[in-house]
C-alpha cells in the first residue's frame, strides 16, 4: 500500500521560504517520477513541479525560478524548496506521481503566505 506523508508547511511572510518534504513508502521510489501538487481554497488541485526518475524537472510558469523540486532516493523522499513566496502560493501541498493517475492522496501540508 502506497503511503505519502507530506510535511514542512507553515505560515510565512511574503518573500519568505519553506522546504516541503514527502516521505514515500510502499513503492519502488527510485523508478518513479514524482510531483508536487497544490490545492488552494475553491480551486482545483494543480501539478506545480515534477521530477523524473533520472532527475529531470519541470515547473509551471508561476513558480519557475522560485521553486526547486529534488529527490533523495536513499531516503525515499521528494522535496520542494520554495523561495520568494507570494500570497497566491497559499494552498495545501501534496506529493504524488505526475502521470499514470495518482496513488491515494496523503494528508497534505498547509502553506500560508501572509503578512
C-alpha positions as CSV (number, residue, x, y, z in Angstrom):
1,X,0.0,0.0,0.0
2,X,1.4,3.4,-1.0
3,X,1.8,5.9,1.8
4,X,2.7,9.5,1.2
5,X,3.5,11.7,4.2
6,X,3.9,15.4,3.5
7,X,5.5,17.9,6.0
8,X,7.2,21.2,6.3
9,X,4.4,23.6,5.7
10,X,3.6,26.6,7.8
11,X,2.8,30.3,8.0
12,X,5.4,32.5,6.2
13,X,5.6,36.2,5.2
14,X,5.7,37.2,1.6
15,X,9.2,36.8,0.3
16,X,9.9,34.0,2.7
17,X,11.0,30.4,2.2
18,X,9.8,26.9,3.1
19,X,11.1,23.5,2.3
20,X,8.5,20.7,2.0
21,X,9.3,17.0,2.3
22,X,7.3,14.0,1.2
23,X,8.3,10.6,2.6
24,X,7.1,7.7,0.4
25,X,6.6,4.0,1.2
26,X,5.0,1.0,-0.5
27,X,6.6,1.8,-3.9
28,X,9.9,1.4,-5.6
29,X,10.7,5.1,-5.2
30,X,13.7,5.3,-7.4
31,X,12.0,4.3,-10.6
32,X,9.0,6.6,-10.2
33,X,8.6,10.1,-11.4
34,X,7.3,12.3,-8.5
35,X,5.4,15.6,-8.4
36,X,4.2,18.3,-6.0
37,X,0.6,19.4,-6.3
38,X,-1.3,22.2,-4.6
39,X,-4.9,23.0,-4.0
40,X,-6.0,26.5,-3.0
41,X,-9.4,27.1,-1.5
42,X,-12.1,26.9,-4.1
43,X,-9.7,25.8,-6.8
44,X,-8.8,22.6,-8.5
45,X,-5.7,20.7,-7.5
46,X,-2.8,21.5,-9.8
47,X,0.6,20.0,-10.5
48,X,3.2,22.6,-9.8
49,X,6.5,20.7,-10.2
50,X,7.7,17.2,-11.2
51,X,10.9,15.3,-11.3
52,X,11.6,12.1,-13.3
53,X,13.5,9.1,-12.0
54,X,16.5,10.5,-13.8
55,X,16.3,13.9,-12.2
56,X,14.8,16.0,-15.0
57,X,12.5,18.6,-13.6
58,X,9.5,20.6,-14.8
59,X,7.6,23.5,-13.4
60,X,4.5,25.6,-14.1
61,X,5.3,29.1,-15.2
62,X,4.1,30.8,-12.0
63,X,6.7,29.0,-9.8
64,X,9.7,28.8,-12.2
65,X,12.8,30.4,-10.7
66,X,11.3,30.3,-7.2
67,X,10.6,26.6,-6.5
68,X,13.0,23.7,-6.8
69,X,12.0,20.1,-6.7
70,X,14.6,17.4,-5.8
71,X,14.7,13.8,-4.6
72,X,16.8,11.6,-2.4
73,X,16.3,8.0,-3.5
74,X,18.2,6.7,-0.5
75,X,15.6,8.3,1.8
76,X,12.6,7.7,-0.5
77,X,11.8,11.4,-0.1
78,X,11.0,14.2,-2.5
79,X,11.4,17.8,-1.6
80,X,10.1,21.2,-2.7
81,X,12.2,24.2,-1.9
82,X,10.0,27.3,-2.1
83,X,11.6,30.7,-2.2
84,X,10.2,34.2,-2.7
85,X,6.8,33.0,-1.6
86,X,3.8,35.0,-2.6
87,X,0.2,35.1,-1.1
88,X,-1.0,33.3,-4.2
89,X,1.1,30.3,-3.3
90,X,-1.2,29.7,-0.3
91,X,-2.6,26.2,-0.6
92,X,-2.4,22.7,0.7
93,X,0.5,20.9,-0.9
94,X,0.6,17.2,-1.8
95,X,3.0,14.9,-3.4
96,X,2.1,12.1,-5.8
97,X,3.1,10.7,-9.1
98,X,2.6,13.2,-12.0
99,X,1.5,10.7,-14.6
100,X,-0.4,7.4,-14.9
101,X,-3.0,8.6,-12.4
102,X,-2.3,9.4,-8.8
103,X,-1.9,6.9,-6.0
104,X,-4.0,7.6,-2.9
105,X,-3.5,11.1,-1.5
106,X,-1.7,11.9,1.7
107,X,-3.0,14.5,4.2
108,X,-1.0,17.3,2.6
109,X,0.8,20.1,4.3
110,X,-0.7,23.6,4.6
111,X,1.3,26.6,3.3
112,X,0.0,30.0,4.1
113,X,1.8,33.1,2.8
114,X,0.6,36.2,4.6
115,X,1.8,39.3,6.4
